[in-house]
Amino acid sequence: MILSSPISGLNLNLGGTLVKGGSVRPQPKVSLSQRRGMTLNGGSGKPSFSSTPGGALQVTDTGQMRLNTKPTSLLSSYSQYIDVSTGSLNFAGKASLDAHGVNFASGTSFKISLDELELLGELGRGNYGTVTKVLHKPTNIVMAMKEIRLELDDSKFRQIIMELDVLHKCVSPYIVDFYGAFFVEGAVYICMEYMDGGSLDKLYAGGVEEHILAKITESVVRGLKVLKDDHNIIHRDVKPTNILASTKGTIKLCDFGVSGNLVASIARTNIGCQSYMAPERIKSKNPEDAITYTVQSDIWSLGLTLLEIANGSYPYPPETYGNVFSQLSAIVDGDPPTLPELRFSHEAVGFIKQCLNKDALLRPTYAKLLAHPWLVKYRTLDVDVSGWVKLAQEKRKLGVLDVKKPALHMGGAIGGR
């Protein structure tokens, strides 16, 4: 049985498969519920690249994408993850990926393959690979495709499955949408929503006005609350590079590779960007304490992130930027930074102050943050976030440079540029 779909030129059958029914030129609008588990495979599903192991994405002179031909036979030693005979990547009890898509243990499948994608340009490079802007030709949807090159490191595999797990489970207007993923001989490719405004660290030069900051805060807090309340997940890497904006005015969280599941409200393993790490995560000398922390640590990171966006620069003194130890010492031993009272209201200053309380037990919950008078004040106001994003992009084009970042300020956006 075929049902009509709001995607122009496409029909949706009850099995969740998109069937092309004509040429599609305008970029379609697809609701979150319609994307969950739908099949995006409109072609043969057969990859058009060499079957020789490689993993790094390359572009031919004709604009086609293919993989390089450098051997990765060492990956065969990771037989608990990689099935060399089928070319699949398996996470026992969680998911399996191959060249045609990803199948989750929950029964949800996302079918997509490399030959369906047209390269539109590079969005950025990170520690583990490249993020590319691509067009999914069968549906005419523009996506951000994140390449993660596999290494002989168990932590890499854990990060991949965590990111996939979070993206496919967490359906929210405050978290980037997930379109699918596939594995091709040495690399995992994750396709997600393209946010054309890019990450906030590319937009905040010179700082932002309070009404814009309030709208950003509302979206980020709601996204973090969805992770915590609905999925028992702590982000663990909240920072401006992991918050994306669109020219439609939407603000969304991304990059969940180091997120962690909470057990009795405690996450284990001390990972994340140290520039935004809460004091309790840095200063503990007890090995057991050093790897346990609560969701309140994310609220500290949220406070620093908002302060950076508001001021247009990292909140701690510039003299700490080039010295890791000076920076960590400032976080642990110094007074928490604050919003300038001449530029921001008493409510805004108080909101940030609560987030940056050095006593983790005294930091508010996400529910309390959403009930804070500052956010309540701006919640019903019509704020042109879209206009701010577009203006910030124009300023970048005119040569407004990014502010200097501290030594530990690392990472890059996955869904925009």
Buried (B, 14 or more C-beta within 10 A) or exposed (E): EEEEBEBBBBBBBEEBBBEBBEEBEEBBEBEEEBBBBBBBBBEEBEBEBBEEBBBBBEEEEEEBBBBBBEEBEEBEEBEEBBBEEEBBBBBEEEBBBBBBBBBBEEEBBBBBBBBBBBBBEEBBEBEBBBBBBBBBBBBBBBBBBBBBBBBEEEEBBBBBBBBBBBBBBBBBEBBBBBBBBBBBBBBBBBBBBBBBBBBBBBBBBEBBEBBBBBBBBBBBBBBBBBBBEEBBBBBBBBBBBBBBBBBEBBBBBBBBBBBBEBEEEEBEBBBBBBBBBBBBBBBBEEEEEBBBBBBBBBBBBBBBBBBBBBBBBBBBEEEBBEBBEBBBBBBBEEEBBBBEEEEBBEBBBBBBBBBBBBEBEEBBBBEEBBEBEBBEBBEEEEBEBBEBBBEBBEBBEEEEEEBEBBBBBBBBBBBBB
